[in-house]
Amino acid sequence: MLKSAPDAGVDLRTSVDVTRLIKSEGRVQGVEYADAAGEGRIDARLGVVLATGGAPHDPDRIAPLSPQRMPPKTLATEHSTGAGAALAETVGAAFDRSLASPSAYCPVSEVPKPDGTYSLFPHIIERGKPGNVGVLKNGRRFCNEGNGYHDYVTAMLDATPDNQTAESWLVCTRAFQRM
């Protein structure tokens, strides 16, 4: 995309704060922005794409969309604060709440770092390898571990009682750990 977009005449900007969407004749036709050089305006020929990373670090926006029993952990960059969603709402946009899921779920573990903080590790690939089984707190298997990561978390949510935090453990063999 980084090659084909400029070839098609798309104006790509990074490190820019969009301050306002310009709406005219029922559609967004440009943006006002600020960057290190100052303020400006870009008029769009066809439309505007807000590639802002979503809103996983906006607890007020995410809370009504997420299951209460799922701890709020995300692999998204800390810059994914919902700024794009807030801008879109100023011109009449709204979240579509009719979707099967408000986000793409991914099973993650908190991994301790030497400085005492934690980082998140996504369990995307290894669940499909032989030699492990995913279980809930009660020790019961709840799905095929080889399912896609979103399906794995959805099954975990479905199998967890509403009054409990959704969490699972991967129990594995030594051979699995060495793969």
Secondary structure as GFF3:
##gff-version 3
##sequence-region A 1 179
A	DSSP	alpha_helix	4	7	.	.	.	ID=ss1
A	DSSP	beta_strand	17	24	.	.	.	ID=ss2
A	DSSP	beta_strand	27	35	.	.	.	ID=ss3
A	DSSP	beta_strand	38	43	.	.	.	ID=ss4
A	DSSP	alpha_helix	59	62	.	.	.	ID=ss5
A	DSSP	three_ten_helix	63	65	.	.	.	ID=ss6
A	DSSP	alpha_helix	83	90	.	.	.	ID=ss7
A	DSSP	beta_strand	108	112	.	.	.	ID=ss8
A	DSSP	beta_strand	118	122	.	.	.	ID=ss9
A	DSSP	three_ten_helix	126	128	.	.	.	ID=ss10
A	DSSP	beta_strand	132	135	.	.	.	ID=ss11
A	DSSP	alpha_helix	149	159	.	.	.	ID=ss12
A	DSSP	beta_strand	169	172	.	.	.	ID=ss13
A	DSSP	alpha_helix	174	178	.	.	.	ID=ss14
###
